[in-house]
Amino acid sequence: MNSIPKWLETIRISISKVMAYRLNFLLQIIGPTLVFFFIKYNLWSSIYQGDRTILISGYTLTAMLAYHTWGLVVELLASGFTAMNLSEDIRLGRISTYLIYPFNFWEFHTASFIGFQITQVFIALVTFGAVALSGLIEVPMFTLLVKGFSYTLFISFLWFVMNYGIGLLAFWLEDTWILKVILMVISSFLSGAILPLDLFPAGLVEVLKWTPFPYLSYYPIKIFMGVEPNYLFAIGVMTGWMALITYCNHLVWKKGMKLYTAAGM
Amino acid sequence: MSHLLCLSTFCKKMAEKGQIGQTPAMKNSTALIQANGLTKQFVSYKKEAGLKGTLKGFFNRESVVKTAVGQFDFEVQKGEIIGLLGPNGAGKTTLMKMFTGIIVPSAGELKVLGHNPWERSKDFRKKIALVMGQKSQLWWDIPAMDSFLLLQKYYEINDRDFKQRIDMMSELLDVKKLMHIQIRRLSLGERMKLELMASLLHSPEVLFLDEPTIGLDLVAQENIRQFIINYHKQNQCSIIITSHYMADVQALCQRLTLILDGKKGFDGPLTQFEKILGNEKVVSFTFEKAIDPLLPLWKGLDPKWNELNNQVELRIPENELRKISGQIIEQFPVIDFATEKMPIERVMKTLMNNPKLLSEYNA
């Protein structure tokens, strides 16, 4: 119970830190949307050659654009937390400070992540409002919207523990950016962020169901588009992966701490 | 090489089993910090320069084990202020990291406030504080007051104590106006004052200061020192301080521990350290005109003359200080004289250049 005020205050500080640079924050709001329109909108429009009657694996151009527009909202909510530079903190000995405070390192980072997510919800809502006004998506029922947002926020924790684990590998590796990039590329492909999973062979999709990947993009996008999955199964698989990765992170931390040299302190 | 690695692995296993830092003798001690045979070894890998070296190192890495601290015995009692001195790379910071639980010792016994530091229990962390002159602990993008409020929650300080400590320290350090400005906009001296404040909010029982005055101007250094003296007077916490500025040590420490190459070279009162090289005082005299440097009076006083021969530095035995100084003032046109302000600086310089002197002294 004593730790609730510690968590709340850390969340508050985390929000202050994100908002500290106003211009940066503004760019965070409009940046992803601009990138989306420049790349994905133009790319898919030229693939379909602007023809709204062509069907690719059951997707018309309108449906494909709606899929990727929802993909943008999901990405903002689920995997926005890329700023976490755990590996650099470890390599340069910056985590020493956190080791002294009576608030654990993982607690600090998780609370900071929650704070960050609060600002991301705001950014995602603004983006959602903008794309809804542009007519790219159909505005879903309120309950579906709440379900989609809640589900996406849940998967953001899965993203968080995965990134946290990779960051911790800095106890052994000089830098972990290449691992981050590999994870990003693999997951954006296997999660359906680049192509809807409907375009994949059925056998592969069946296997992917047991990995964390499709739950990161494809499932939440589909929820927003009105196709609801078997929530029990989806949440069950995700919780399993989250528990497994969290446990591995715990072991890695314990082993890593014995190697930590606090360089440069 | 291999036996060193074995030793390191053995020690790691001992640490895991909790066999380091558990002797019954230590449990009965009243010392706040007690270390016996404390050792820390680091393993690194050799890499030759150039692309060839990189490729060679990729397939065949040669490890190097460096003993940063070896067989270190140390005790700190309540209320002591101890200066941990030594050249760069001597092992001071490694010791501080072990005392604060940031790194795990390779071997030896260590208790700080009755805890094994590397277990980093929350109870232990609430009783200590660490200030690193070279590293900011306050959050860069937010004002200090926000950081203080966060620390209030972390250390579970009640509102009344928190307010009282903030008022008292901000008054003493004259930082009232700075607490609401983002840390990154402050000067180094201003930031350091706030760092100190942050570390003392929870009234730690042991305070570790790692080069707290590094990079500060003379006035800022003096302010920090004065604050530490006043704070110690009021709170009687134990303080371990590392610094390359002898003025810090002279002003703050009653006891001094010298580390050379990971080993303890000296541990005792400051006054004793000053006399390691003998009971002599260094006195300098300035004369109105040039003086003959070959006079028999200067013999045995190790005179160091300037080029004009109108200034000399002498090493005078303490028991003859009055007599010899009197003679010089009477016989020559002295216009100024001074005894050295910080004998420890001279002692440190001499010992760092010639560490053998210390083994001779210890013998």
Interface residues (C-beta under 8 A of the other chain):
Chain A: N2 P5 K6 L8 E9 T10 I13 S16 K17 A20 Y21 G93 R94 S96 T97 L99 I100 Y101 P102 F103 M257 K258 Y260 T261 A262 G264 M265
Chain B: K12 A15 F42 T93 M96 K97 T100 G101 I102 I103 V104 R120 K122 R125 K126 I128 A129 L130 M132 Q134 K135 Q137 W139 D141 I142 D146 S147 L149 L150 L151 Q152 K153 Y154 Y155 E156 Q182 D210
